[in-house]
Amino acid sequence: MSLNGKNQLSRKCNPYPFRLYHDTHRYIEGDILDIPESIAGEMLEPCHEYTDFIQTTDETRMLKFSTEVVRFAAACMNCRTNGTIHFGIGDKPDFTHGEVLGVNVKDKNAFTIELKSALVRGFEGKHREAAQLCIKSPRFVLVLTRNMASSGKYVIEVDVEPRSTICKEEIYHTFIFSIKKDNDKETKPQFFVRDGGSTRDLFSKPIEEYNQFVSGVAKLAKLRKQAEDEILVLTRSNIQGLRLIQTITGGSKSLDESSFDHYVIVTNKSHPPQLESMGFLIELNPIVVLDFDPESSTHGLQHYFTQHRTVNSLLPQEYKESPPVQDELKSTQPTSWIFCNGGYENEAPSDLDKWYMEKGSSVEAAVHVLSHHVLPNKRVLVIFLLLSEVSEKNDPLIKTYSTIVKHLKDRDQILCICDSKNGFSSWRDKIFDQYRVSITDKCVYELSLAEVNDTILSLSSKHQTKHVLSSVGGSKVFLDKNFENSLDTLDVLCVNQCVGKSEDKLAIEEDFYKGEEVSWWNFYYSEQPGSTPFIKRDKLNFMVEHIPDMCSRRRACVLFNLMHAPRCGGTTLAKHALWILRDKFRCAVLKDRDFEFPEVAEQVVNLLTYKNEKHLPQVPVLLMIDQFGDKEEVLDLQKMIEKECMKKNIQSRSAQVIILNCMRSESADEIEINDTIFLKDNLSDNEKKLFEDKLVEIEETHKNAQQIFDGFMFIKNNFTSNKDRNFYFKGLLHTPAGYQVVPVTCVLQPPAAHQPISLHPTYTGSPQLTNTAGPEGLF
């Protein structure tokens, strides 16, 4: 601790995590940023620059902001180092170096608009796109008072990340507006670089210094790329979602059958965006909430909760004197909401240094009553919901944790949910320093609150019909209907596809066995009790093992090619792989190859980042494409997706999109190399056995199966027919008005698998049409 510029006792604090916007981190007025304001020893460790942003008028404020950002950002880009410029952080001689001051912000959007405009006028035309990619949008970090109430001020921060793929070996001149004494504006060219803890203009120095720097830019670019390659982020094992599911239900994996009778929540100060992901609290319906946010009832967690549930607001001493009677505890009983740091009945909040003396004993007494008189024989889970970082060893939550452990006598009944890794690290370290116990395996910290919320809600039967996507570490997120509708080029496959719905099982099976393309219902019904599994082609195991391994590739978008002979089941095999991998990827099928590729790429990346923006790498998208006639088209789509990833500033240097390219090949001698496999029109002995077993099952529910299910029998008989057989299926006829579905009757006979099928003019009124569709998608 030290004294700040106002001779107040201050603490050191960490800066807001680089490149993030949704972290729980906040600053406390008067604290000192514990980081030097100098260039980092490594390019990827951000350098920092502070400005108090106090001596500005309404007329000069925006120009001051944009000028400082462009100056600092250009210096970082030229030196190839990450950096953050902070507005509202003091410096000598008026303040302590790094002192948190905060600034009043009337309109956040005005700063964003001004910065966008500044990048246009401040950088050369050829460099504007690079500047827009490297310089992030302003971040507004709330500043709290010493008693954890909102000060109404913010620290404004702008991050700069000059990635090697963007900056290459370029140099960046800028044209910054300056204000003369007569208030006229003028511009002049400048060339900024970082020099220790400051930024300077080499155009104000002898030209030799500028020339020397420019000659070394290629080396800087090479060093930057090497630094990025050394920290290549790979997809790694993450079980945070599975841990949450296991712990929140006591092992039952269902809230309807939870092992816990009641839930108790311990929480601290919330941030408005976090309240959008608090629906799980309504579902858990806690019996008690210990709330340390003095502003909770006005615009915090209690304000949100009371819009959905009834609460009984109390101070700790009031709960001690009149707790609910154990025999009367019911799910309909109002939640006891205990304000542990003021904010109710005119009780003022306490500073951290004074909380234990002023309020600690009453909170401990309330916990004692809860444990020994209200819930003595109940199975209870206590959830520490850390919505703000616990950065001080005398934080009230540290003592409260000890108190709850003392009275519960079972750490297995405690779960900690942290909204950020930094918040978790601070919480873990403080608990270990105080009590010498490790809580890592009792914490969920790698999930966003949106993922926590949707994962918990998905465990309730009330929400089983909502479409669910896979997310980080086995967690789940709900697919909003409006968002799903916006992905009109994609058929999105959800984790819970078909669950809670019903279709005519026999009709779906009959259509498929006759030659219709496979539907998700076919896979779903094959997994239900009483059914034999869907036939697994020999190539399937390789696909479901190899495709996840491709996530470690360094390209943003990679290809897996499934080449197949016509009418041998390639489409079905590809969709079967998607079905199996739907809990590991965000899976989708391109509806039509004629969609514009920029539109497809945008929607694919939107699916990638949906409720997933905090994580690097994201849960990858597995995109199936079918019926592309030219591999060059596939490569064009791949490049367009990579361009969209760059545009959306997706930073992970591992595969974010895997294209499963299902493409026909007339060659019977296709070679399987690298990420390409070939499905031939020839069943293996194992596949023949599977088809024989499936036929037995089919004949139990479908009479005359061998006579009516021509599509199934065609493949079962190894793509041949013992006798001529009329085979009916739907074909696509391209007309001037578009594609038209027409009935097709053809005769299949050896060697039909390698022969095109002709559509007679009688059916089309046009010249003879060769149909290359065939009984596609079978098994």
C-alpha positions in Angstrom: 0.0 0.0 0.0 1.0 3.6 -0.5 -0.4 7.2 -0.5 -1.9 8.5 -3.6 -1.9 12.1 -4.8 -4.6 13.0 -2.3 -2.6 11.4 0.6 -5.2 8.6 0.8 -4.2 5.0 1.5 -4.2 3.3 -1.9 -3.6 -0.2 -3.1 -1.9 -1.6 -6.2 -4.2 -3.1 -8.9 -3.9 -4.8 -12.2 -4.9 -3.3 -15.5 -8.0 -4.5 -17.4 -7.2 -7.7 -19.4 -5.8 -6.9 -22.8 -8.3 -7.1 -25.7 -11.3 -8.1 -23.6 -14.5 -6.2 -23.1 -16.7 -8.4 -21.0 -14.4 -9.0 -18.0 -15.6 -8.4 -14.4 -12.6 -6.2 -13.7 -13.2 -2.7 -12.3 -11.0 0.0 -10.9 -11.3 1.5 -7.4 -10.8 5.3 -7.1 -7.3 6.1 -5.8 -5.8 2.7 -6.5 -2.5 2.5 -8.4 -2.0 0.5 -11.6 0.8 -1.9 -10.8 2.6 -1.8 -14.1 5.4 0.4 -15.5 4.5 2.9 -18.2 7.3 1.7 -20.4 7.7 -0.4 -23.6 7.4 -4.1 -22.9 10.5 -6.4 -23.1 8.4 -8.7 -25.3 6.2 -7.5 -28.2 3.1 -9.4 -27.0 3.2 -7.9 -23.5 1.3 -4.6 -23.8 3.1 -1.3 -23.1 1.0 1.3 -21.3 0.5 5.1 -21.5 -1.5 7.2 -19.1 -3.3 10.5 -19.4 -5.4 12.1 -16.7 -7.8 13.6 -19.3 -8.7 16.3 -16.9 -7.5 19.6 -18.4 -9.8 19.4 -21.4 -12.8 21.5 -22.5 -16.0 20.3 -24.2 -14.6 21.8 -27.4 -11.2 20.0 -27.2 -12.0 16.8 -25.4 -12.8 14.6 -28.4 -9.9 16.0 -30.5 -7.6 15.4 -27.5 -8.8 11.8 -27.2 -8.5 10.9 -30.9 -5.1 12.6 -31.3 -3.6 10.8 -28.4 -5.0 7.4 -29.6 -3.7 7.8 -33.1 -0.3 9.0 -31.9 0.1 6.1 -29.4 -1.4 3.5 -31.8 0.9 4.4 -34.7 3.9 4.1 -32.4 2.8 0.6 -31.3 2.2 -0.4 -34.9 5.6 0.9 -36.1 7.4 -0.9 -33.2 5.2 -4.0 -33.6 4.3 -4.1 -29.9 0.9 -4.5 -28.2 -0.2 -1.5 -26.1 -3.0 0.1 -24.1 -3.6 3.8 -23.7 -5.6 4.8 -20.6 -7.6 8.0 -20.2 -8.4 8.8 -16.6 -5.2 7.5 -15.1 -3.0 10.1 -13.4 0.7 10.7 -13.6 3.4 12.9 -11.9 3.7 15.6 -10.9 0.0 16.2 -10.1 -0.8 12.6 -9.2 0.9 9.4 -8.3 2.1 7.5 -11.3 -0.7 5.2 -12.4 -3.3 6.6 -10.0 -6.9 5.7 -10.9 -8.9 9.0 -11.3 -11.7 8.2 -13.8 -13.5 10.6 -16.1 -17.1 11.6 -16.6 -18.6 10.1 -19.8 -21.8 11.5 -21.1 -22.0 9.6 -24.4 -19.9 6.5 -24.8 -20.9 6.1 -28.4 -19.4 9.6 -29.2 -15.9 8.3 -28.4 -16.4 5.3 -30.7 -17.6 7.5 -33.6 -14.7 10.0 -33.0 -12.1 7.2 -33.1 -13.5 5.8 -36.3 -13.3 9.2 -37.9 -9.8 9.8 -36.6 -8.5 6.6 -38.2 -9.8 7.8 -41.5 -8.3 11.2 -41.4 -5.1 10.2 -39.4 -3.8 7.4 -41.5 -2.9 7.2 -45.2 -5.6 5.6 -47.4 -3.6 2.4 -48.0 -3.2 1.9 -44.2 -6.7 2.7 -43.0 -7.9 -0.9 -43.0 -4.8 -2.1 -41.1 -5.4 0.7 -38.5 -9.0 -0.3 -38.1 -8.0 -3.9 -37.5 -5.1 -3.2 -35.1 -6.8 -0.4 -33.1 -9.7 -1.7 -31.0 -12.8 0.1 -30.0 -12.8 2.1 -26.8 -13.4 0.2 -23.6 -15.1 1.9 -20.6 -14.0 0.5 -17.2 -16.3 1.5 -14.3 -14.5 3.2 -11.4 -15.9 2.4 -7.9 -15.5 4.4 -4.7 -13.7 2.9 -1.7 -17.0 1.5 -0.3 -17.6 -0.4 -3.6 -20.4 2.0 -4.8 -20.3 3.4 -8.3 -18.5 6.7 -8.7 -20.2 7.4 -12.0 -16.8 7.7 -13.7 -14.9 5.5 -16.1 -11.3 4.9 -17.3 -11.4 4.9 -21.1 -8.9 2.4 -22.7 -7.9 1.6 -26.2 -5.9 -1.5 -27.0 -3.6 -1.8 -30.0 -2.5 -5.2 -31.4 -0.3 -5.0 -34.6 -0.6 -8.6 -35.7 2.0 -9.8 -38.2 -0.6 -10.9 -40.7 -1.9 -7.4 -40.8 1.1 -5.1 -40.6 3.6 -7.3 -42.4 6.6 -5.0 -43.2 4.6 -1.8 -43.6 5.5 1.6 -41.9 2.8 4.0 -40.7 2.9 7.7 -41.2 0.1 9.7 -39.6 -1.5 13.1 -40.1 -2.7 14.4 -36.8 -4.8 17.5 -36.3 -3.4 20.1 -33.9 -5.1 23.2 -32.5 -3.2 26.6 -32.8 -3.7 29.4 -30.4 -6.4 31.0 -32.6 -8.3 27.7 -32.5 -7.6 26.9 -36.1 -6.8 23.3 -36.9 -3.8 22.3 -39.0 -2.3 18.9 -40.0 1.2 17.8 -40.5 2.8 14.4 -41.3 4.4 12.5 -38.4 6.1 9.2 -37.7 5.7 7.9 -34.2 7.6 5.2 -32.3 7.7 4.1 -28.8 10.8 5.2 -26.8 10.9 3.8 -23.3 7.7 5.0 -21.5 6.9 7.7 -24.1 5.9 8.2 -27.7 8.0 10.4 -30.0 7.9 11.7 -33.5 11.0 10.8 -35.6 10.2 13.5 -38.1 11.2 16.0 -35.4 14.6 14.4 -35.3 17.5 14.2 -37.8 16.4 12.2 -40.9 19.2 9.7 -40.3 17.3 8.4 -37.2 14.1 7.9 -39.3 16.0 6.1 -42.0 17.7 3.8 -39.5 14.4 2.9 -38.0 12.8 2.2 -41.3 15.7 -0.1 -42.4 15.0 -2.2 -39.3 11.3 -2.7 -39.8 11.7 -6.0 -41.6 13.5 -7.4 -38.6 10.8 -6.1 -36.3 8.1 -7.8 -38.4 10.0 -11.0 -38.3 10.4 -10.9 -34.5 6.7 -10.2 -34.2 5.8 -13.2 -36.2 8.1 -15.4 -34.2 6.7 -14.2 -31.0 3.1 -15.0 -32.2 4.1 -18.4 -33.4 5.7 -19.3 -30.0 2.4 -18.8 -28.2 0.3 -20.7 -30.8 -3.0 -21.2 -29.2 -4.2 -24.8 -29.6 -7.6 -26.2 -28.8 -7.1 -28.0 -25.5 -9.1 -30.1 -23.1 -11.6 -28.0 -21.2 -14.1 -29.6 -18.9 -15.5 -26.5 -17.3 -19.0 -27.0 -18.7 -19.1 -30.7 -17.6 -17.9 -29.6 -14.2 -20.7 -27.1 -13.9 -23.3 -29.7 -15.0 -22.0 -32.3 -12.5 -21.7 -29.9 -9.6 -24.9 -27.9 -10.0 -27.0 -31.0 -10.0 -25.1 -33.1 -7.6 -24.3 -35.7 -10.3 -27.8 -36.2 -11.7 -27.2 -34.0 -14.7 -30.8 -32.8 -14.4 -32.2 -29.9 -12.4 -35.5 -31.8 -12.3 -33.8 -34.6 -10.4 -31.1 -32.5 -8.6 -29.5 -34.0 -5.5 -29.8 -30.6 -3.7 -32.8 -29.5 -1.8 -31.8 -25.8 -1.8 -29.3 -23.3 -3.2 -27.6 -20.4 -1.4 -26.0 -17.6 -3.4 -23.1 -15.4 -2.2 -22.4 -12.6 -4.6 -20.8 -9.2 -5.0 -21.1 -6.2 -7.2 -22.7 -6.8 -10.6 -22.3 -5.0 -13.9 -25.3 -4.2 -16.1 -24.4 -6.5 -19.0 -24.1 -9.4 -16.6 -27.7 -9.2 -15.7 -28.7 -10.4 -19.2 -27.3 -13.8 -18.2 -28.9 -14.3 -14.8 -31.9 -16.4 -15.8 -30.3 -19.4 -14.1 -30.8 -17.7 -10.7 -34.5 -17.6 -11.3 -34.5 -21.3 -12.2 -32.5 -22.2 -9.1 -34.8 -20.1 -6.9 -32.2 -19.8 -4.0 -33.5 -19.9 -0.5 -31.0 -17.2 0.6 -28.8 -14.7 -1.2 -25.9 -13.0 0.7 -25.4 -9.8 -1.4 -22.4 -7.6 -0.9 -23.4 -5.0 -3.5 -24.8 -1.9 -1.8 -26.5 -0.8 -5.0 -28.1 -4.2 -5.7 -31.7 -3.1 -5.1 -31.5 0.0 -7.3 -29.7 -1.3 -10.4 -28.0 -4.6 -9.5 -28.8 -8.2 -9.1 -31.7 -7.9 -6.7 -33.4 -5.3 -8.9 -33.2 -7.9 -11.7 -34.4 -10.8 -9.5 -37.4 -9.0 -8.2 -38.8 -8.6 -11.7 -39.2 -12.4 -11.8 -39.5 -13.6 -8.2 -40.7 -12.4 -4.8 -38.0 -11.6 -2.2 -37.8 -10.8 1.4 -35.2 -8.1 1.9 -33.3 -8.2 5.2 -30.2 -7.0 7.0 -28.1 -9.7 8.5 -29.2 -9.0 12.1 -32.9 -9.1 11.0 -32.4 -12.6 9.4 -30.7 -13.7 12.7 -33.7 -12.6 14.7 -36.5 -13.9 12.5 -35.3 -16.7 10.1 -37.8 -18.8 8.2 -39.0 -21.9 10.0 -37.5 -25.1 8.6 -40.8 -27.0 8.3 -42.2 -24.1 6.2 -39.4 -24.1 3.5 -41.1 -24.5 0.2 -40.2 -23.8 -3.4 -42.8 -21.0 -3.4 -41.4 -19.3 -0.4 -39.8 -15.9 -1.1 -36.0 -15.7 -1.3 -34.4 -14.2 1.8 -32.2 -11.5 0.3 -29.6 -10.4 2.9 -27.8 -7.1 2.3 -24.3 -7.7 3.8 -22.8 -4.3 3.0 -25.6 -1.8 3.4 -27.9 -0.5 0.7 -31.1 -1.4 2.5 -33.0 0.6 5.1 -30.6 3.5 4.8 -27.7 1.5 6.1 -24.5 2.9 4.6 -21.9 0.6 3.0 -18.5 0.1 4.7 -15.1 0.5 3.3 -13.1 -2.7 2.9 -10.9 -1.7 5.9 -13.9 -1.3 8.2 -16.3 -3.9 7.0 -15.3 -6.7 9.3 -15.5 -4.4 12.3 -18.8 -2.9 11.4 -20.7 -5.7 9.8 -18.7 -8.9 9.9 -20.2 -10.3 13.2 -23.8 -9.9 12.0 -23.1 -11.7 8.7 -21.4 -14.5 10.6 -24.4 -14.8 12.9 -26.8 -15.0 9.9 -24.7 -17.8 8.4 -24.8 -19.6 11.7 -28.6 -19.4 11.8 -28.9 -20.5 8.2 -26.7 -23.5 8.7 -27.8 -24.7 12.1 -31.4 -23.7 12.4 -32.9 -23.2 8.9 -31.0 -26.0 6.9 -29.5 -28.4 9.4 -30.7 -31.6 7.6 -30.9 -30.3 4.1 -28.6 -31.0 1.1 -27.5 -27.5 0.1 -25.2 -26.1 -2.5 -23.6 -22.7 -1.8 -22.7 -20.9 -5.0 -20.1 -18.0 -4.8 -21.1 -15.9 -7.8 -18.2 -13.6 -8.2 -19.4 -10.8 -10.5 -16.5 -8.5 -9.6 -12.9 -9.4 -9.0 -11.9 -10.0 -5.4 -8.6 -8.2 -5.4 -8.0 -7.5 -1.7 -7.2 -10.0 1.1 -9.6 -8.2 3.4 -12.5 -8.4 1.0 -15.7 -9.4 2.9 -16.2 -12.5 0.6 -12.9 -14.0 1.8 -14.0 -14.0 5.4 -17.5 -15.1 4.4 -16.0 -18.1 2.6 -14.3 -19.2 5.8 -17.5 -18.7 7.8 -19.5 -20.9 5.4 -16.9 -23.7 5.4 -16.8 -23.6 9.1 -20.5 -24.1 9.5 -21.2 -26.4 6.6 -18.1 -28.5 7.3 -18.1 -29.7 3.7 -16.3 -28.0 0.8 -18.0 -30.3 -1.6 -21.1 -28.3 -1.1 -19.5 -25.1 -2.4 -19.2 -24.0 -6.1 -17.5 -20.8 -7.2 -18.5 -19.2 -10.5 -16.1 -16.5 -11.7 -16.8 -14.4 -14.8 -13.1 -14.3 -15.8 -9.8 -16.1 -15.5 -8.2 -13.1 -13.9 -11.0 -13.0 -11.3 -10.6 -16.7 -10.6 -6.8 -16.4 -10.2 -7.2 -13.6 -7.7 -9.9 -15.4 -5.8 -8.0 -18.7 -5.7 -4.8 -17.0 -4.6 -6.5 -15.1 -1.8 -8.2 -18.2 -0.5 -5.0 -20.2 -0.5 -3.0 -17.4 1.1 -5.5 -17.1 3.9 -6.5 -20.7 4.5 -3.9 -22.9 2.7 -6.6 -24.8 0.7 -6.9 -25.3 -3.0 -10.3 -24.5 -4.6 -9.5 -24.9 -8.2 -11.6 -28.0 -8.7 -14.6 -26.3 -7.1 -14.4 -23.3 -9.5 -15.9 -22.6 -13.0 -14.0 -19.8 -14.6 -13.4 -20.5 -18.3 -17.1 -20.0 -19.2 -18.8 -16.7 -19.9 -21.9 -15.9 -17.9 -24.0 -16.5 -21.0 -22.6 -20.0 -21.2 -23.1 -20.6 -17.5 -26.7 -19.4 -17.8 -27.7 -21.4 -20.8 -25.9 -24.5 -19.6 -27.8 -24.5 -16.3 -31.1 -23.7 -17.9 -30.6 -26.5 -20.5 -30.7 -29.0 -17.6 -34.3 -28.2 -16.9 -37.1 -29.9 -18.8 -38.8 -26.5 -19.1 -36.2 -25.6 -21.8 -35.6 -28.9 -23.6 -37.3 -27.7 -26.8 -35.0 -24.6 -27.1 -32.3 -25.1 -29.7 -28.9 -25.6 -28.1 -25.4 -25.2 -29.5 -22.2 -26.6 -28.1 -19.8 -24.2 -26.4 -16.6 -24.1 -24.4 -15.7 -27.1 -22.2 -18.9 -29.0 -22.7 -21.1 -26.0 -21.9 -24.2 -25.1 -23.9 -25.8 -21.9 -25.3 -29.4 -21.4 -26.5 -29.8 -20.6 -30.2 -32.0 -17.5 -30.4 -34.7 -18.0 -33.0 -34.2 -14.6 -34.6 -30.4 -15.3 -34.9 -31.1 -18.7 -36.3 -33.4 -17.2 -38.9 -30.6 -14.7 -39.9 -28.5 -17.7 -40.9 -30.6 -18.3 -44.0 -27.8 -19.9 -46.0 -27.2 -22.6 -43.3 -29.0 -25.5 -41.9 -27.8 -25.5 -38.3 -27.5 -28.8 -36.5 -28.2 -28.3 -32.8 -26.9 -30.5 -29.9 -30.5 -31.3 -28.9 -31.8 -31.7 -32.5 -35.3 -33.3 -32.5 -35.5 -33.6 -28.7 -38.9 -32.7 -27.3 -40.5 -32.9 -30.8 -42.0 -35.7 -32.8 -42.4 -36.9 -36.4 -43.9 -40.0 -38.0 -41.0 -42.5 -37.4 -42.3 -45.1 -39.9 -42.9 -42.5 -42.7 -39.4 -41.0 -42.2 -37.8 -44.4 -42.3 -39.8 -45.4 -45.4 -38.8 -42.3 -47.3 -35.1 -42.8 -46.5 -35.1 -46.5 -47.5 -36.8 -45.6 -50.7 -34.0 -43.2 -51.6 -34.8 -39.8 -50.0 -31.9 -37.9 -48.6 -31.2 -38.7 -44.9 -32.7 -36.4 -42.3 -31.6 -35.7 -38.8 -34.7 -37.6 -37.6 -33.2 -40.8 -39.0 -30.1 -40.5 -36.8 -32.3 -39.4 -33.8 -34.7 -42.4 -34.0 -31.8 -44.8 -34.5 -30.5 -43.8 -31.0 -33.9 -44.4 -29.2 -34.5 -47.5 -27.1 -35.6 -50.5 -29.2 -33.7 -49.5 -32.4 -30.5 -50.8 -33.7 -27.8 -48.2 -34.3 -27.6 -46.3 -37.6 -25.2 -48.2 -40.0 -21.7 -46.9 -39.5 -19.7 -47.0 -42.7 -16.1 -48.0 -42.3 -14.8 -44.5 -43.1 -16.9 -42.9 -40.2 -14.5 -43.7 -37.4 -11.6 -42.1 -39.2 -13.6 -39.0 -39.9 -14.9 -38.4 -36.3 -11.3 -38.9 -35.0 -9.4 -37.0 -37.6 -11.6 -33.9 -38.0 -11.2 -32.8 -34.3 -7.4 -33.2 -34.7 -7.6 -30.6 -37.5 -8.4 -27.9 -35.0 -4.6 -27.6 -34.3 -4.0 -26.4 -37.9 -2.7 -22.8 -38.2 -5.1 -21.7 -40.9 -8.4 -20.1 -39.8 -10.3 -22.4 -42.2 -9.2 -25.9 -43.2 -10.7 -28.5 -45.6 -11.6 -32.2 -45.2 -12.5 -33.8 -48.5 -14.9 -36.7 -48.7 -14.8 -37.9 -52.3 -17.3 -40.5 -53.2 -18.6 -42.5 -56.2 -22.1 -41.5 -57.3 -25.0 -42.9 -55.4 -22.8 -44.7 -52.8 -23.9 -42.8 -49.6 -21.5 -40.0 -49.4 -24.0 -37.4 -48.3 -25.3 -39.7 -45.6 -21.8 -40.4 -44.3 -20.9 -36.7 -44.1 -24.1 -35.9 -42.2 -23.6 -38.9 -39.9 -20.2 -37.4 -39.0 -21.8 -34.1 -38.2 -24.4 -35.8 -36.0 -21.7 -37.5 -34.0 -19.6 -34.4 -33.7 -22.4 -31.9 -32.9 -21.4 -31.7 -29.2 -17.8 -30.8 -30.1 -18.5 -28.4 -33.0 -21.1 -25.9 -34.1 -22.3 -27.9 -37.1 -24.1 -26.6 -40.1 -24.9 -27.7 -43.7 -24.8 -25.2 -46.6 -28.3 -25.2 -48.0 -27.3 -24.3 -51.6 -24.0 -23.8 -53.3 -25.5 -20.9 -55.3 -25.5 -18.6 -52.4 -23.0 -15.7 -52.6 -19.8 -16.7 -50.8 -19.4 -13.4 -48.9 -22.8 -13.9 -47.4 -22.1 -17.5 -46.5 -18.8 -16.6 -44.9 -20.4 -13.8 -42.8 -23.0 -16.2 -41.5 -20.5 -19.0 -40.8 -18.3 -16.6 -38.7 -21.4 -15.2 -37.0 -22.2 -18.8 -35.9 -18.7 -19.2 -34.8 -18.7 -16.1 -32.5 -22.3 -16.4 -31.2 -22.3 -16.1 -27.4 -18.7 -17.1 -27.7 -16.7 -13.9 -28.1 -14.7 -14.2 -24.9 -12.8 -17.4 -25.8 -9.8 -18.0 -27.9 -10.0 -20.3 -29.7 -13.7 -20.4 -30.2 -15.7 -23.7 -30.5 -15.0 -24.4 -34.2 -17.7 -24.5 -36.9 -17.9 -27.7 -38.9 -19.5 -26.7 -42.2 -20.7 -29.4 -44.6 -20.9 -28.5 -48.3 -22.2 -30.8 -51.0 -22.6 -31.0 -54.7 -19.8 -28.6 -55.5 -18.6 -29.4 -59.0 -15.3 -27.6 -59.0 -12.6 -27.7 -56.3 -11.7 -24.2 -57.1 -15.1 -23.1 -55.9 -14.4 -24.8 -52.6 -11.1 -23.0 -52.3 -12.8 -19.7 -53.0 -15.2 -20.3 -50.2 -12.3 -21.2 -47.9 -10.5 -18.0 -48.7 -13.7 -16.0 -48.2 -14.2 -17.4 -44.7 -10.6 -16.7 -43.8 -11.1 -13.1 -45.0 -14.2 -12.8 -42.9 -12.3 -14.1 -39.8 -9.7 -11.4 -40.4 -12.4 -8.8 -40.8 -14.0 -9.8 -37.5 -10.6 -9.7 -35.8 -10.7 -13.4 -34.7 -7.3 -13.7 -33.2 -6.8 -17.4 -32.5 -4.1 -18.9 -34.7 -5.8 -22.3 -34.9 -8.6 -23.7 -37.2 -11.9 -21.9 -36.5 -13.9 -23.4 -39.4 -13.5 -26.9 -40.8 -15.2 -27.4 -44.2 -16.4 -31.0 -44.8 -16.4 -31.0 -48.5 -18.6 -33.8 -49.8 -17.9 -34.1 -53.5 -18.6 -36.7 -56.2 -15.8 -38.3 -58.2 -16.2 -40.5 -61.2 -12.7 -41.9 -60.7 -12.6 -45.4 -59.2 -8.9 -44.9 -58.5 -9.0 -41.9 -56.2 -6.0 -41.8 -53.9 -6.5 -41.0 -50.2 -3.9 -38.5 -49.1 -3.7 -35.9 -46.3 -7.2 -34.8 -45.5 -9.0 -36.6 -48.3 -10.8 -39.9 -48.2 -12.6 -41.8 -50.9 -15.9 -43.7 -50.5 -16.2 -46.3 -53.2 -19.2 -48.2 -54.4 -18.1 -51.4 -52.9 -19.1 -52.6 -49.4 -16.6 -54.2 -47.1 -17.4 -57.4 -45.3 -18.1 -55.5 -42.1 -20.5 -53.2 -43.9 -22.3 -56.1 -45.6 -22.9 -57.6 -42.2 -24.3 -54.3 -40.9 -26.7 -54.1 -43.8 -27.8 -57.7 -43.3 -28.6 -56.9 -39.6 -30.4 -53.7 -40.5 -32.6 -55.6 -43.0 -33.7 -58.0 -40.3 -34.8 -55.0 -38.2 -36.5 -53.3 -41.1 -38.6 -56.4 -42.0 -40.0 -56.5 -38.4 -41.8 -53.2 -39.0 -42.1 -52.9 -42.8 -43.8 -55.6 -44.8 -42.3 -56.4 -48.2 -39.2 -54.3 -47.4 -37.1 -56.0 -50.1 -39.7 -55.2 -52.7 -40.5 -51.6 -51.8 -37.2 -50.3 -50.4 -35.2 -50.2 -53.6 -32.7 -47.7 -52.4 -31.7 -49.7 -49.4 -31.6 -53.0 -51.3 -29.5 -51.4 -54.0 -26.7 -50.6 -51.6 -27.2 -53.7 -49.5 -26.6 -55.8 -52.7 -23.3 -54.0 -53.1 -24.6 -51.4 -55.6 -26.1 -54.1 -57.9 -29.4 -55.6 -58.5 -30.1 -59.3 -59.3 -32.9 -58.3 -61.6 -34.0 -55.2 -63.4 -36.0 -53.0 -61.0 -37.9 -49.9 -61.4 -36.4 -47.3 -59.0 -38.3 -44.1 -58.1 -36.8 -41.0 -56.7 -36.9 -37.3 -57.0 -34.6 -35.4 -59.4 -33.8 -31.8 -59.9 -34.5 -30.3 -63.3 -32.9 -26.9 -64.0 -35.3 -24.7 -66.0 -35.1 -21.0 -66.9 -37.4 -20.4 -63.9 -35.0 -22.2 -61.5 -34.8 -25.7 -60.1 -37.9 -27.9 -60.3 -38.5 -31.2 -58.5 -39.7 -33.9 -60.9 -40.4 -37.6 -60.4 -37.9 -39.9 -62.1 -38.4 -43.6 -62.8 -35.3 -45.5 -64.0 -34.1 -49.0 -64.4 -31.1 -50.0 -62.3 -29.0 -52.9 -63.5 -25.3 -53.7 -63.5 -23.2 -51.7 -63.8 -25.6 -48.9 -62.9 -23.4 -47.5 -60.2 -21.1 -46.1 -62.9 -23.8 -45.1 -65.4 -25.5 -41.7 -65.7 -29.3 -41.9 -65.5 -31.2 -40.3 -68.3 -34.5 -38.4 -68.0 -36.6 -39.0 -71.1 -38.1 -35.9 -72.9 -41.5 -37.3 -72.1 -41.1 -36.1 -68.5 -39.5 -32.8 -69.2 -40.7 -31.5 -72.6 -37.1 -30.7 -73.3 -34.1 -32.5 -74.7 -32.9 -35.5 -72.9 -31.4 -34.7 -69.4 -28.7 -36.6 -67.7 -29.4 -36.9 -63.9 -26.4 -37.2 -61.8 -28.3 -37.3 -58.5 -29.2 -41.0 -58.2 -30.3 -42.4 -54.9 -27.9 -40.1 -53.1 -27.5 -40.0 -49.4 -28.2 -43.7 -48.7 -26.7 -45.1 -45.5 
